[in-house]
Amino acid sequence: MTHTISAPIAVSAPARPATRFLLAGAIGAGPLFLSAGLVQGLTREGFDFTRNALSQLSLGDLGWIQTVTFVLTGLLAITGAIGIRQALRNAPGGTWAPRLVGVFGASFLLAAVFPADPGAGFPAGTPEAPATALSTHGALHMLSAMVGFLALCLAFLVLARHFTAGGRRGWAIASRVVPIGVLAGFAASSAFVPAFTLGAALGLLWLTAVTARLATA
């Protein structure tokens, strides 16, 4: 009788201090972006969460705050992507997960360069009606968001494979379900503007969660 011995599946080793430091970037990216957006949305004249997207906060006299937030969020996500690459070296998902998170971070840098269009009463003095056509920079802003969050959703699916290999079934299932919620929010945004914000928030917060899990593995 012969016995077949299967090669063990590589899983990530516990993250080293330097790797955890890098992972902290992706952990903090979402909370930074969302908290900055919440504070600005509550204090900027004319901004209405039910009608305006957080991206529009980069417009007006205080728009530089949101522009800086875009840049910092992007840099933190890219830093986190480097940490994910180190944490998952030679493990399932170790090649594509960090690349896709890096694309996500880069999309925020593009969003900082190409601002969203004004509309729906913001900035103050803008006509109340939503914009009927996109400008070039507005279209590029929207395209960067679409590509970035699609890359993030794909990164979650790749990480689901990593969690499955490590026996973390709950994390694997959630990493497959969250992309559905993110994409559903984006699809519903044409009829309900806050759906886009909720979808983006779900993706950002799950990035925080999965990166924190990798940091403590």
Backbone as CSV, one residue per row, in Angstrom:
resi,resn,N_x,N_y,N_z,CA_x,CA_y,CA_z,C_x,C_y,C_z
1,MET,0.856,-1.196,0.000,0.000,0.000,0.000,0.889,1.242,0.000
2,THR,0.536,2.192,-0.812,1.316,3.431,-0.875,0.555,4.560,-0.217
3,HIS,1.280,5.485,0.318,0.683,6.647,0.974,1.155,7.901,0.271
4,THR,0.194,8.800,0.002,0.535,10.076,-0.634,0.593,11.166,0.419
5,ILE,1.693,11.828,0.478,1.868,12.906,1.461,1.743,14.233,0.740
6,SER,0.737,14.998,1.123,0.517,16.297,0.477,1.418,17.341,1.090
7,ALA,1.903,18.238,0.251,2.733,19.334,0.760,1.883,20.272,1.598
8,PRO,2.380,20.727,2.725,1.614,21.629,3.572,1.356,22.957,2.885
9,ILE,0.189,23.512,3.165,-0.158,24.816,2.608,0.498,25.901,3.445
10,ALA,1.226,26.796,2.781,1.906,27.874,3.512,0.905,28.900,3.993
11,VAL,1.023,29.288,5.219,0.211,30.368,5.768,1.148,31.414,6.326
12,SER,0.612,32.595,6.553,1.464,33.687,6.990,1.991,33.454,8.392
13,ALA,3.232,33.836,8.607,3.823,33.775,9.932,3.411,35.016,10.716
14,PRO,3.532,34.971,12.049,3.198,36.150,12.827,3.968,37.382,12.331
15,ALA,3.247,38.499,12.209,3.850,39.712,11.668,4.931,40.244,12.607
16,ARG,6.055,40.616,12.029,7.134,41.212,12.796,6.806,42.662,13.109
17,PRO,7.497,43.279,14.084,7.203,44.676,14.443,7.248,45.631,13.258
18,ALA,8.258,45.487,12.385,8.358,46.380,11.225,7.173,46.189,10.295
19,THR,6.728,44.943,10.138,5.578,44.661,9.280,4.302,45.220,9.896
20,ARG,4.170,45.068,11.210,2.985,45.615,11.886,2.934,47.124,11.749
21,PHE,4.090,47.762,11.761,4.135,49.214,11.583,3.582,49.596,10.209
22,LEU,3.969,48.853,9.185,3.478,49.125,7.836,1.985,48.817,7.725
23,LEU,1.562,47.725,8.334,0.145,47.358,8.301,-0.733,48.415,8.964
24,ALA,-0.151,49.124,9.925,-0.908,50.176,10.607,-1.412,51.238,9.630
25,GLY,-0.713,51.379,8.495,-1.169,52.334,7.491,-2.544,51.980,6.975
26,ALA,-2.731,50.727,6.542,-4.027,50.289,6.036,-5.069,50.233,7.146
27,ILE,-4.633,49.959,8.367,-5.573,49.946,9.492,-6.153,51.344,9.720
28,GLY,-5.309,52.361,9.596,-5.753,53.722,9.889,-6.354,54.469,8.725
29,ALA,-6.184,53.972,7.499,-6.647,54.713,6.321,-8.147,54.978,6.352
30,GLY,-8.925,53.933,6.587,-10.373,54.087,6.594,-10.885,54.995,7.694
31,PRO,-10.499,54.753,8.965,-10.953,55.643,10.035,-10.569,57.104,9.798
32,LEU,-9.372,57.354,9.248,-8.967,58.727,8.955,-9.909,59.354,7.938
33,PHE,-10.139,58.666,6.826,-10.973,59.227,5.765,-12.403,59.459,6.241
34,LEU,-12.961,58.489,6.943,-14.352,58.588,7.361,-14.557,59.624,8.459
35,SER,-13.644,59.677,9.416,-13.791,60.664,10.495,-13.601,62.076,9.967
36,ALA,-12.640,62.267,9.056,-12.438,63.593,8.465,-13.660,64.001,7.666
37,GLY,-14.244,63.062,6.923,-15.441,63.365,6.151,-16.621,63.687,7.034
38,LEU,-16.773,62.955,8.142,-17.886,63.199,9.052,-17.796,64.588,9.671
39,VAL,-16.612,64.945,10.161,-16.441,66.259,10.796,-16.691,67.378,9.795
40,GLN,-16.127,67.239,8.605,-16.321,68.283,7.602,-17.780,68.362,7.160
41,GLY,-18.401,67.199,6.970,-19.788,67.193,6.525,-20.726,67.849,7.507
42,LEU,-20.397,67.754,8.776,-21.238,68.356,9.811,-20.970,69.846,9.994
43,THR,-19.851,70.324,9.493,-19.466,71.713,9.753,-19.405,72.591,8.507
44,ARG,-19.330,71.998,7.312,-19.238,72.795,6.094,-20.612,73.281,5.661
45,GLU,-20.713,74.574,5.400,-21.985,75.177,4.987,-22.455,74.593,3.653
46,GLY,-23.716,74.186,3.625,-24.318,73.695,2.396,-24.174,72.210,2.162
47,PHE,-23.336,71.525,2.951,-23.144,70.096,2.725,-24.263,69.305,3.372
48,ASP,-24.806,68.348,2.634,-25.914,67.520,3.108,-25.580,66.063,2.789
49,PHE,-25.442,65.230,3.814,-25.075,63.829,3.601,-26.090,63.085,2.741
50,THR,-27.335,63.565,2.713,-28.357,62.879,1.918,-28.294,63.246,0.445
51,ARG,-27.525,64.298,0.107,-27.477,64.732,-1.298,-26.065,64.831,-1.854
52,ASN,-25.085,64.961,-0.971,-23.706,65.193,-1.425,-22.794,64.031,-1.069
53,ALA,-21.827,63.782,-1.941,-20.814,62.749,-1.693,-19.640,63.362,-0.937
54,LEU,-18.943,62.557,-0.145,-17.801,63.055,0.614,-16.738,63.662,-0.295
55,SER,-16.644,63.171,-1.522,-15.642,63.682,-2.459,-15.820,65.168,-2.725
56,GLN,-17.061,65.655,-2.640,-17.319,67.065,-2.917,-16.742,67.991,-1.848
57,LEU,-16.342,67.427,-0.729,-15.734,68.250,0.318,-14.394,68.832,-0.118
58,SER,-13.840,68.329,-1.221,-12.580,68.878,-1.729,-12.801,70.181,-2.501
59,LEU,-14.041,70.643,-2.576,-14.383,71.879,-3.277,-14.560,73.023,-2.287
60,GLY,-14.461,74.245,-2.767,-14.673,75.414,-1.917,-13.420,75.863,-1.196
61,ASP,-13.571,76.896,-0.375,-12.424,77.507,0.307,-11.691,76.534,1.229
62,LEU,-12.421,75.641,1.854,-11.797,74.684,2.776,-11.569,73.319,2.123
63,GLY,-11.692,73.285,0.816,-11.537,72.021,0.105,-10.174,71.384,0.262
64,TRP,-9.166,72.207,0.582,-7.808,71.671,0.741,-7.747,70.608,1.843
65,ILE,-8.650,70.722,2.835,-8.637,69.741,3.925,-8.949,68.345,3.388
66,GLN,-9.993,68.258,2.557,-10.349,66.965,1.990,-9.310,66.490,0.985
67,THR,-8.696,67.407,0.266,-7.639,67.027,-0.669,-6.473,66.392,0.078
68,VAL,-6.077,67.016,1.184,-5.013,66.444,2.017,-5.446,65.088,2.574
69,THR,-6.730,64.972,2.939,-7.245,63.701,3.450,-7.140,62.606,2.398
70,PHE,-7.466,62.946,1.145,-7.313,61.979,0.056,-5.860,61.511,-0.045
71,VAL,-4.932,62.458,-0.013,-3.516,62.121,-0.157,-3.046,61.241,0.993
72,LEU,-3.376,61.631,2.220,-2.943,60.852,3.377,-3.549,59.458,3.374
73,THR,-4.840,59.367,3.028,-5.491,58.056,2.974,-4.822,57.164,1.938
74,GLY,-4.528,57.737,0.764,-3.865,56.966,-0.276,-2.494,56.481,0.142
75,LEU,-1.705,57.356,0.758,-0.362,56.973,1.197,-0.412,55.908,2.290
76,LEU,-1.380,56.033,3.196,-1.520,55.033,4.256,-1.897,53.672,3.682
77,ALA,-2.803,53.674,2.697,-3.203,52.406,2.082,-2.041,51.761,1.340
78,ILE,-1.244,52.567,0.638,-0.087,52.031,-0.073,0.943,51.483,0.916
79,THR,1.155,52.203,2.018,2.050,51.708,3.062,1.543,50.375,3.606
80,GLY,0.226,50.301,3.827,-0.367,49.054,4.298,-0.196,47.931,3.299
81,ALA,-0.265,48.257,2.007,-0.080,47.232,0.973,1.311,46.616,1.061
82,ILE,2.300,47.439,1.354,3.665,46.920,1.529,3.711,45.977,2.726
83,GLY,3.013,46.380,3.792,2.944,45.524,4.975,2.235,44.205,4.691
84,ILE,1.162,44.248,3.902,0.441,43.024,3.553,1.341,42.090,2.748
85,ARG,2.118,42.678,1.855,3.046,41.859,1.063,4.035,41.132,1.968
86,GLN,4.537,41.839,2.980,5.486,41.209,3.899,4.802,40.171,4.779
87,ALA,3.584,40.500,5.233,2.878,39.582,6.130,2.463,38.297,5.426
88,LEU,2.183,38.379,4.130,1.699,37.211,3.385,2.764,36.601,2.475
89,ARG,4.015,36.909,2.719,5.075,36.359,1.887,5.028,34.824,1.909
90,ASN,5.007,34.238,0.707,4.951,32.782,0.530,3.664,32.159,1.060
91,ALA,2.624,32.975,1.249,1.340,32.472,1.727,0.273,32.718,0.658
92,PRO,-0.849,31.987,0.709,-1.925,32.210,-0.253,-2.383,33.675,-0.244
93,GLY,-2.515,34.258,-1.411,-2.937,35.651,-1.514,-1.811,36.648,-1.414
94,GLY,-0.590,36.155,-1.193,0.528,37.053,-0.943,0.994,37.853,-2.143
95,THR,0.589,37.457,-3.341,1.012,38.184,-4.536,0.016,39.271,-4.918
96,TRP,-1.259,38.894,-5.030,-2.240,39.830,-5.576,-2.918,40.721,-4.538
97,ALA,-3.088,40.257,-3.315,-3.744,41.104,-2.310,-3.012,42.433,-2.119
98,PRO,-1.693,42.439,-1.907,-1.016,43.735,-1.739,-1.034,44.585,-3.000
99,ARG,-0.966,43.962,-4.166,-1.012,44.744,-5.401,-2.348,45.458,-5.544
100,LEU,-3.417,44.748,-5.259,-4.753,45.329,-5.397,-4.995,46.415,-4.352
101,VAL,-4.517,46.219,-3.138,-4.638,47.274,-2.115,-3.800,48.483,-2.519
102,GLY,-2.654,48.242,-3.150,-1.839,49.347,-3.654,-2.569,50.154,-4.715
103,VAL,-3.282,49.471,-5.610,-4.093,50.166,-6.615,-5.171,51.008,-5.927
104,PHE,-5.773,50.436,-4.904,-6.785,51.169,-4.135,-6.189,52.449,-3.556
105,GLY,-5.005,52.356,-2.964,-4.367,53.547,-2.411,-4.054,54.570,-3.481
106,ALA,-3.566,54.105,-4.638,-3.238,55.025,-5.727,-4.470,55.761,-6.230
107,SER,-5.638,55.113,-6.162,-6.864,55.758,-6.626,-7.199,56.988,-5.788
108,PHE,-6.826,56.987,-4.509,-7.068,58.147,-3.659,-6.143,59.302,-4.047
109,LEU,-4.938,58.970,-4.468,-4.033,60.027,-4.916,-4.564,60.675,-6.191
110,LEU,-5.114,59.872,-7.095,-5.716,60.422,-8.310,-6.945,61.260,-7.971
111,ALA,-7.720,60.810,-6.991,-8.903,61.564,-6.581,-8.527,62.930,-6.014
112,ALA,-7.351,63.021,-5.417,-6.883,64.307,-4.901,-6.505,65.255,-6.030
113,VAL,-5.973,64.693,-7.116,-5.542,65.509,-8.257,-6.741,65.956,-9.094
114,PHE,-7.727,65.063,-9.245,-8.902,65.356,-10.068,-10.136,65.436,-9.165
115,PRO,-10.531,66.632,-8.749,-11.648,66.782,-7.818,-12.998,66.445,-8.440
116,ALA,-13.950,66.154,-7.584,-15.321,65.889,-8.019,-15.968,67.178,-8.507
117,ASP,-17.067,67.052,-9.198,-17.813,68.215,-9.683,-18.709,68.774,-8.582
118,PRO,-18.957,70.081,-8.580,-19.934,70.646,-7.652,-21.342,70.238,-8.066
119,GLY,-22.285,70.384,-7.170,-23.667,70.052,-7.488,-24.487,69.827,-6.252
120,ALA,-25.802,69.819,-6.407,-26.733,69.576,-5.306,-26.493,70.520,-4.138
121,GLY,-26.238,71.797,-4.473,-26.128,72.823,-3.442,-24.787,72.935,-2.758
122,PHE,-23.785,72.193,-3.224,-22.464,72.290,-2.600,-21.383,72.387,-3.673
123,PRO,-20.410,73.311,-3.458,-20.274,74.255,-2.344,-21.429,75.263,-2.275
124,ALA,-21.505,75.971,-1.160,-22.585,76.942,-0.956,-22.672,77.877,-2.155
125,GLY,-23.891,78.072,-2.654,-24.101,78.909,-3.822,-24.258,78.130,-5.104
126,THR,-23.915,76.837,-5.081,-24.082,75.979,-6.248,-25.569,75.681,-6.448
127,PRO,-26.046,75.618,-7.680,-27.452,75.275,-7.910,-27.858,73.991,-7.186
128,GLU,-29.103,73.960,-6.733,-29.583,72.823,-5.958,-29.695,71.549,-6.779
129,ALA,-29.888,71.669,-8.069,-30.044,70.487,-8.915,-28.714,69.761,-9.058
130,PRO,-28.755,68.442,-9.132,-27.518,67.691,-9.380,-26.915,68.065,-10.722
131,ALA,-25.603,67.928,-10.860,-24.940,68.232,-12.127,-25.473,67.313,-13.220
132,THR,-25.749,67.888,-14.390,-26.315,67.102,-15.487,-25.243,66.451,-16.353
133,ALA,-24.014,66.934,-16.277,-22.919,66.378,-17.075,-21.636,66.436,-16.271
134,LEU,-20.747,65.500,-16.525,-19.471,65.453,-15.823,-18.419,66.241,-16.583
135,SER,-17.600,66.983,-15.831,-16.435,67.618,-16.429,-15.355,66.551,-16.614
136,THR,-14.273,66.925,-17.268,-13.177,65.964,-17.451,-12.606,65.524,-16.112
137,HIS,-12.358,66.515,-15.214,-11.779,66.141,-13.915,-12.794,65.383,-13.066
138,GLY,-14.076,65.699,-13.231,-15.101,64.974,-12.488,-15.204,63.530,-12.947
139,ALA,-15.101,63.319,-14.263,-15.151,61.958,-14.812,-13.943,61.146,-14.360
140,LEU,-12.763,61.775,-14.349,-11.554,61.076,-13.906,-11.634,60.743,-12.418
141,HIS,-12.231,61.646,-11.658,-12.421,61.397,-10.230,-13.306,60.165,-10.031
142,MET,-14.415,60.138,-10.756,-15.332,59.003,-10.627,-14.685,57.710,-11.104
143,LEU,-13.925,57.779,-12.187,-13.254,56.593,-12.717,-12.242,56.056,-11.712
144,SER,-11.496,56.961,-11.083,-10.503,56.520,-10.093,-11.181,55.822,-8.921
145,ALA,-12.344,56.340,-8.502,-13.073,55.711,-7.405,-13.563,54.324,-7.798
146,MET,-14.095,54.207,-9.012,-14.605,52.916,-9.476,-13.487,51.879,-9.543
147,VAL,-12.371,52.263,-10.140,-11.243,51.333,-10.266,-10.687,50.979,-8.885
148,GLY,-10.554,51.989,-8.034,-9.987,51.763,-6.708,-10.810,50.818,-5.863
149,PHE,-12.109,51.048,-5.796,-12.940,50.186,-4.951,-13.157,48.816,-5.577
150,LEU,-13.137,48.729,-6.906,-13.187,47.411,-7.530,-11.927,46.614,-7.163
151,ALA,-10.771,47.286,-7.186,-9.520,46.621,-6.788,-9.594,46.177,-5.332
152,LEU,-10.184,47.010,-4.475,-10.301,46.649,-3.064,-11.191,45.422,-2.897
153,CYS,-12.313,45.380,-3.638,-13.205,44.220,-3.567,-12.487,42.955,-4.016
154,LEU,-11.698,43.057,-5.072,-10.932,41.904,-5.538,-9.891,41.487,-4.501
155,ALA,-9.294,42.473,-3.823,-8.320,42.162,-2.761,-8.981,41.363,-1.645
156,PHE,-10.223,41.717,-1.300,-10.932,40.969,-0.260,-11.161,39.525,-0.692
157,LEU,-11.502,39.328,-1.962,-11.718,37.968,-2.463,-10.423,37.159,-2.419
158,VAL,-9.312,37.818,-2.730,-8.014,37.136,-2.651,-7.693,36.795,-1.199
159,LEU,-7.973,37.723,-0.294,-7.706,37.472,1.120,-8.611,36.376,1.671
160,ALA,-9.790,36.223,1.079,-10.681,35.136,1.505,-9.988,33.796,1.305
161,ARG,-9.239,33.668,0.211,-8.476,32.435,-0.036,-7.422,32.233,1.050
162,HIS,-6.782,33.328,1.439,-5.778,33.235,2.503,-6.417,32.779,3.818
163,PHE,-7.556,33.362,4.158,-8.208,32.996,5.412,-8.713,31.554,5.370
164,THR,-9.174,31.115,4.198,-9.621,29.731,4.060,-8.460,28.765,4.306
165,ALA,-7.305,29.079,3.730,-6.128,28.230,3.912,-5.699,28.171,5.370
166,GLY,-5.932,29.253,6.093,-5.546,29.296,7.494,-6.616,28.797,8.442
167,GLY,-7.744,28.309,7.897,-8.798,27.770,8.737,-9.669,28.818,9.396
168,ARG,-9.613,30.063,8.910,-10.428,31.134,9.496,-11.685,31.312,8.639
169,ARG,-12.635,30.416,8.820,-13.804,30.329,7.954,-14.655,31.594,8.014
170,GLY,-14.854,32.138,9.214,-15.669,33.341,9.359,-15.093,34.525,8.597
171,TRP,-13.789,34.697,8.704,-13.124,35.789,7.989,-13.200,35.570,6.485
172,ALA,-13.095,34.323,6.069,-13.167,34.021,4.632,-14.553,34.338,4.086
173,ILE,-15.589,33.946,4.809,-16.958,34.202,4.353,-17.223,35.703,4.288
174,ALA,-16.841,36.416,5.343,-17.073,37.859,5.379,-16.333,38.568,4.261
175,SER,-15.126,38.097,3.945,-14.337,38.731,2.887,-14.937,38.494,1.505
176,ARG,-15.829,37.513,1.409,-16.543,37.293,0.155,-17.872,38.053,0.117
177,VAL,-18.440,38.302,1.282,-19.733,38.987,1.349,-19.581,40.505,1.268
178,VAL,-18.560,41.044,1.904,-18.373,42.497,1.936,-18.314,43.110,0.536
179,PRO,-17.586,42.522,-0.433,-17.593,43.114,-1.770,-18.984,43.255,-2.369
180,ILE,-19.874,42.326,-2.053,-21.249,42.422,-2.549,-21.917,43.667,-1.990
181,GLY,-21.707,43.926,-0.691,-22.277,45.115,-0.068,-21.712,46.397,-0.636
182,VAL,-20.391,46.415,-0.889,-19.747,47.598,-1.457,-20.311,47.895,-2.847
183,LEU,-20.368,46.889,-3.695,-20.842,47.081,-5.068,-22.337,47.404,-5.097
184,ALA,-23.097,46.827,-4.174,-24.530,47.137,-4.097,-24.740,48.595,-3.723
185,GLY,-23.924,49.094,-2.815,-24.025,50.501,-2.425,-23.739,51.425,-3.589
186,PHE,-22.712,51.092,-4.358,-22.378,51.920,-5.518,-23.488,51.869,-6.559
187,ALA,-24.070,50.679,-6.775,-25.124,50.534,-7.779,-26.375,51.319,-7.396
188,ALA,-26.635,51.431,-6.096,-27.836,52.117,-5.633,-27.650,53.616,-5.493
189,SER,-26.431,54.103,-5.683,-26.148,55.515,-5.407,-26.866,56.473,-6.349
190,SER,-27.214,56.024,-7.558,-27.911,56.927,-8.485,-29.295,57.281,-7.975
191,ALA,-29.906,56.385,-7.197,-31.231,56.650,-6.642,-31.165,57.136,-5.198
192,PHE,-30.081,56.790,-4.505,-29.950,57.123,-3.082,-28.495,57.444,-2.805
193,VAL,-28.144,58.728,-2.829,-26.756,59.165,-2.737,-26.019,58.571,-1.533
194,PRO,-26.622,58.523,-0.334,-25.888,57.968,0.817,-25.454,56.516,0.624
195,ALA,-26.071,55.791,-0.325,-25.681,54.398,-0.551,-24.224,54.312,-0.969
196,PHE,-23.755,55.283,-1.738,-22.357,55.290,-2.164,-21.449,55.457,-0.951
197,THR,-21.813,56.396,-0.074,-21.010,56.633,1.126,-20.988,55.386,2.014
198,LEU,-22.135,54.747,2.158,-22.210,53.549,2.989,-21.392,52.407,2.387
199,GLY,-21.453,52.255,1.065,-20.670,51.216,0.411,-19.178,51.448,0.570
200,ALA,-18.758,52.701,0.384,-17.351,53.042,0.550,-16.900,52.824,1.995
201,ALA,-17.760,53.224,2.939,-17.417,53.052,4.352,-17.258,51.581,4.700
202,LEU,-18.132,50.733,4.152,-18.033,49.301,4.406,-16.688,48.756,3.917
203,GLY,-16.293,49.166,2.713,-15.011,48.703,2.182,-13.836,49.194,2.994
204,LEU,-13.861,50.449,3.380,-12.759,51.017,4.153,-12.637,50.361,5.524
205,LEU,-13.765,50.137,6.174,-13.718,49.554,7.514,-13.334,48.076,7.469
206,TRP,-13.727,47.367,6.390,-13.303,45.966,6.306,-11.813,45.876,6.017
207,LEU,-11.282,46.847,5.281,-9.843,46.892,5.076,-9.141,47.046,6.419
208,THR,-9.673,47.895,7.284,-9.119,48.049,8.627,-9.167,46.729,9.376
209,ALA,-10.309,46.046,9.287,-10.487,44.810,10.039,-9.542,43.714,9.568
210,VAL,-9.476,43.476,8.253,-8.657,42.361,7.777,-7.164,42.649,7.978
211,THR,-6.778,43.924,7.852,-5.377,44.257,8.059,-4.997,44.102,9.528
212,ALA,-5.896,44.488,10.408,-5.645,44.291,11.837,-5.529,42.805,12.154
213,ARG,-6.318,41.986,11.461,-6.237,40.533,11.688,-4.882,39.991,11.230
214,LEU,-4.402,40.488,10.111,-3.079,40.058,9.637,-1.974,40.512,10.581
215,ALA,-2.164,41.686,11.183,-1.142,42.215,12.087,-1.046,41.423,13.374
216,THR,-2.154,40.777,13.765,-2.173,40.038,15.036,-2.094,38.538,14.830
217,ALA,-1.946,38.116,13.569,-1.896,36.673,13.283,-0.672,36.023,13.922
